[in-house]
Amino acid sequence: MVKRRSLLRLGTGAAAAGLLGSGAAYAVGRTGGETTAWDRLRRALAGQLVLPGDAGFEQAKQLEVAQFDTIRPRAVAYCTSAKDVALCLKFAQDEALPTAVRSGGHSYGGYSSSHDGLVIDVSRIKSVRLSGDRVSLGPGAQAIDAMTALAPYGAQIVTGLCPTVCPGGYLLGGGVGLQTRKFGMGSDRLVSAEVVLADGRTVRASAESEPELFWALRGGGGGNFGVVTAFEVVRTSVPTMINFSLEWRWDDFLPLVVAWQDWVLHEDGDLACSLGVMVDDAQPGAVPQVIVTGSFLGRAERLDKALGALVAAAGRPPKSKSVSGELPYVQAMMQNFGCGGYTDQECHRIGQSPEARIPRETFVLDRNHLFSRPLSHSAASAAATAHLADRRAGQVRYLNIMALGGQANVPARTDTAYVHRDTQFFVGYSIGLAGDQASDEDRQAAAAWVAQGLATIASYSNGESYQNFIDPALANWKQAYYAENYPRLQAVKRRYDPHHFFRFAQGIC
């Protein structure tokens, strides 16, 4: 950690110093005397400070996945402005506390919380404003809330497939979604960002102002260079979408995956599509489902023709086929969010509001590699064999082959920090454990299965991995996430966070 007072004295300013006073005079223990540093921080914040023992702490410390509930921060600060963030940064440095920055809490590594430290939570900075072709977003604006706010204007933004993901993490690590092939990565739509730096200054990063920081923010990953308190992105226009799903037999997987890859690469950016292998309970003898699913951003007759071409190329008819027809964007996305039939208020994580109905995941591991060319027959065969290995009841297994490319591959590899510009396919193994009573043995078996799957496909991949689905077990993460862009990211880190205040296990250093 940065030594106390070594950094923020340089830049936070008299206002914050006067509000908090000297950290030396107050203990930050969980209990204390009549006045503690926590009391002073609580009074200084416009937002809310939640400590262990306070009502709401158990909810405040939660991340998206319950496997990280063992992390118990010393406090969670719900910030409502850049000033609140600067106060928290000063406090943490004065008191030599580790920190974590959190918007939606979806880090697969649990990096958006902090053992025995301060969580700087920006989920309440969530305004959404449309001005011309630009959308201003708070880092805590969940995908469902941004969609709802923009709907009356017929405007959209590039988002992912989870309704509670926030731009505070999503945009900084790239941002893959149903609009990626048509409009590029989420980070490619970024015009500017307001960033609170470790020294307490607030800067605006854009192509004209702080251009190196702006370059790094477009794919360099969250939590590395500062705390973003506002984004400005270019809106998209998707009046209607068509959702579709086709299921094939497990015996059809190999010829289907070869045909599907060639088919999807020859379709234009209106097609967003994945081929998945799913088993709800990996007990011995369970037969996986093979599902081609996605959304189409064009007209129904074009999709009908395209799906017909896929079936012909596969040489085998699907077991079942479902096509929604042309739907208004919001209705189609509610289906994709798993919120069909829900209101927008219900389409939130349980605990975030009284109406929320989406449960948290209990335990999930997700590991991935990227591919610059289609999987060969032998690669697909190896991937399928790995999916079947070491069957164990209670495991939910998923092999996801997702088509990328399109507009996401128009920029050069070094134009932004997001380096994966020659990637055509994302291939990932995911595993979840049913129920909330998973044993250590269950978890170890799950980790072993997903590790074997990743090792199986590694030699066929381009050696890179998608940084937004961060993987704590990935040994060569610097090369996998950032490749030739890592040295430049290090230079940005040295310039904007010279004392490495912002740090986590896979942070830029």
Secondary structure in CASP SS format (residue, H / E / C, confidence):
PFRMAT SS
TARGET T0000
AUTHOR 0000-0000-0000
METHOD secondary structure of the structure
MODEL  1
M C 1.00
V C 1.00
K C 1.00
R C 1.00
R C 1.00
S C 1.00
L C 1.00
L H 1.00
R H 1.00
L H 1.00
G C 1.00
T C 1.00
G C 1.00
A H 1.00
A H 1.00
A H 1.00
A H 1.00
G H 1.00
L H 1.00
L H 1.00
G C 1.00
S C 1.00
G H 1.00
A H 1.00
A H 1.00
Y C 1.00
A C 1.00
V C 1.00
G C 1.00
R C 1.00
T C 1.00
G C 1.00
G C 1.00
E C 1.00
T C 1.00
T C 1.00
A H 1.00
W H 1.00
D H 1.00
R H 1.00
L H 1.00
R H 1.00
R H 1.00
A H 1.00
L C 1.00
A C 1.00
G C 1.00
Q E 1.00
L E 1.00
V E 1.00
L C 1.00
P C 1.00
G C 1.00
D C 1.00
A C 1.00
G C 1.00
F H 1.00
E H 1.00
Q H 1.00
A H 1.00
K C 1.00
Q C 1.00
L C 1.00
E C 1.00
V E 1.00
A H 1.00
Q H 1.00
F H 1.00
D C 1.00
T C 1.00
I C 1.00
R C 1.00
P C 1.00
R C 1.00
A E 1.00
V E 1.00
A E 1.00
Y E 1.00
C C 1.00
T C 1.00
S C 1.00
A H 1.00
K H 1.00
D H 1.00
V H 1.00
A H 1.00
L H 1.00
C H 1.00
L H 1.00
K H 1.00
F H 1.00
A H 1.00
Q H 1.00
D H 1.00
E C 1.00
A C 1.00
L C 1.00
P C 1.00
T E 1.00
A E 1.00
V E 1.00
R E 1.00
S C 1.00
G C 1.00
G C 1.00
H C 1.00
S C 1.00
Y C 1.00
G C 1.00
G C 1.00
Y C 1.00
S C 1.00
S C 1.00
S C 1.00
H C 1.00
D C 1.00
G C 1.00
L E 1.00
V E 1.00
I E 1.00
D E 1.00
V C 1.00
S C 1.00
R C 1.00
I C 1.00
K C 1.00
S C 1.00
V E 1.00
R E 1.00
L E 1.00
S E 1.00
G C 1.00
D C 1.00
R E 1.00
V E 1.00
S E 1.00
L E 1.00
G C 1.00
P C 1.00
G C 1.00
A C 1.00
Q C 1.00
A H 1.00
I H 1.00
D H 1.00
A H 1.00
M H 1.00
T H 1.00
A H 1.00
L H 1.00
A H 1.00
P H 1.00
Y H 1.00
G C 1.00
A C 1.00
Q E 1.00
I C 1.00
V C 1.00
T C 1.00
G C 1.00
L C 1.00
C C 1.00
P C 1.00
T C 1.00
V C 1.00
C C 1.00
P H 1.00
G H 1.00
G H 1.00
Y H 1.00
L C 1.00
L C 1.00
G C 1.00
G C 1.00
G C 1.00
V C 1.00
G C 1.00
L C 1.00
Q C 1.00
T H 1.00
R H 1.00
K H 1.00
F H 1.00
G C 1.00
M C 1.00
G H 1.00
S H 1.00
D H 1.00
R H 1.00
L E 1.00
V E 1.00
S E 1.00
A E 1.00
E E 1.00
V E 1.00
V E 1.00
L C 1.00
A C 1.00
D C 1.00
G C 1.00
R C 1.00
T E 1.00
V E 1.00
R E 1.00
A E 1.00
S E 1.00
A C 1.00
E C 1.00
S C 1.00
E C 1.00
P H 1.00
E H 1.00
L H 1.00
F H 1.00
W H 1.00
A H 1.00
L H 1.00
R C 1.00
G C 1.00
G C 1.00
G C 1.00
G C 1.00
G C 1.00
N C 1.00
F C 1.00
G C 1.00
V E 1.00
V E 1.00
T E 1.00
A E 1.00
F E 1.00
E E 1.00
V E 1.00
V E 1.00
R C 1.00
T E 1.00
S C 1.00
V C 1.00
P C 1.00
T E 1.00
M E 1.00
I E 1.00
N E 1.00
F E 1.00
S E 1.00
L E 1.00
E E 1.00
W E 1.00
R C 1.00
W H 1.00
D H 1.00
D H 1.00
F H 1.00
L H 1.00
P H 1.00
L H 1.00
V H 1.00
V H 1.00
A H 1.00
W H 1.00
Q H 1.00
D H 1.00
W H 1.00
V H 1.00
L H 1.00
H H 1.00
E C 1.00
D C 1.00
G C 1.00
D C 1.00
L E 1.00
A E 1.00
C E 1.00
S E 1.00
L E 1.00
G E 1.00
V E 1.00
M E 1.00
V E 1.00
D C 1.00
D C 1.00
A C 1.00
Q C 1.00
P C 1.00
G C 1.00
A C 1.00
V C 1.00
P C 1.00
Q E 1.00
V E 1.00
I E 1.00
V E 1.00
T E 1.00
G E 1.00
S E 1.00
F E 1.00
L C 1.00
G C 1.00
R C 1.00
A H 1.00
E H 1.00
R H 1.00
L H 1.00
D H 1.00
K H 1.00
A H 1.00
L H 1.00
G H 1.00
A H 1.00
L H 1.00
V H 1.00
A H 1.00
A H 1.00
A H 1.00
G C 1.00
R C 1.00
P C 1.00
P C 1.00
K C 1.00
S E 1.00
K E 1.00
S E 1.00
V E 1.00
S C 1.00
G C 1.00
E C 1.00
L E 1.00
P E 1.00
Y H 1.00
V H 1.00
Q H 1.00
A H 1.00
M H 1.00
M H 1.00
Q H 1.00
N H 1.00
F C 1.00
G C 1.00
C C 1.00
G C 1.00
G C 1.00
Y C 1.00
T C 1.00
D C 1.00
Q C 1.00
E C 1.00
C C 1.00
H C 1.00
R E 1.00
I C 1.00
G C 1.00
Q C 1.00
S C 1.00
P C 1.00
E C 1.00
A C 1.00
R C 1.00
I E 1.00
P C 1.00
R C 1.00
E E 1.00
T C 1.00
F C 1.00
V E 1.00
L E 1.00
D E 1.00
R E 1.00
N E 1.00
H E 1.00
L E 1.00
F E 1.00
S C 1.00
R C 1.00
P C 1.00
L C 1.00
S C 1.00
H H 1.00
S H 1.00
A H 1.00
A H 1.00
S H 1.00
A H 1.00
A H 1.00
A H 1.00
T H 1.00
A H 1.00
H H 1.00
L H 1.00
A C 1.00
D C 1.00
R C 1.00
R C 1.00
A C 1.00
G C 1.00
Q E 1.00
V E 1.00
R E 1.00
Y E 1.00
L E 1.00
N E 1.00
I E 1.00
M E 1.00
A E 1.00
L C 1.00
G C 1.00
G H 1.00
Q H 1.00
A H 1.00
N H 1.00
V C 1.00
P C 1.00
A C 1.00
R C 1.00
T C 1.00
D C 1.00
T C 1.00
A C 1.00
Y C 1.00
V C 1.00
H C 1.00
R C 1.00
D C 1.00
T C 1.00
Q C 1.00
F E 1.00
F E 1.00
V E 1.00
G E 1.00
Y E 1.00
S E 1.00
I E 1.00
G E 1.00
L E 1.00
A C 1.00
G C 1.00
D C 1.00
Q C 1.00
A C 1.00
S C 1.00
D H 1.00
E H 1.00
D H 1.00
R H 1.00
Q H 1.00
A H 1.00
A H 1.00
A H 1.00
A H 1.00
W H 1.00
V H 1.00
A H 1.00
Q H 1.00
G H 1.00
L H 1.00
A H 1.00
T H 1.00
I H 1.00
A H 1.00
S C 1.00
Y C 1.00
S C 1.00
N C 1.00
G C 1.00
E C 1.00
S C 1.00
Y C 1.00
Q C 1.00
N C 1.00
F C 1.00
I C 1.00
D C 1.00
P C 1.00
A C 1.00
L C 1.00
A C 1.00
N C 1.00
W H 1.00
K H 1.00
Q H 1.00
A H 1.00
Y H 1.00
Y H 1.00
A H 1.00
E H 1.00
N H 1.00
Y H 1.00
P H 1.00
R H 1.00
L H 1.00
Q H 1.00
A H 1.00
V H 1.00
K H 1.00
R H 1.00
R H 1.00
Y H 1.00
D C 1.00
P C 1.00
H C 1.00
H C 1.00
F C 1.00
F C 1.00
R C 1.00
F C 1.00
A C 1.00
Q C 1.00
G C 1.00
I C 1.00
C C 1.00
END
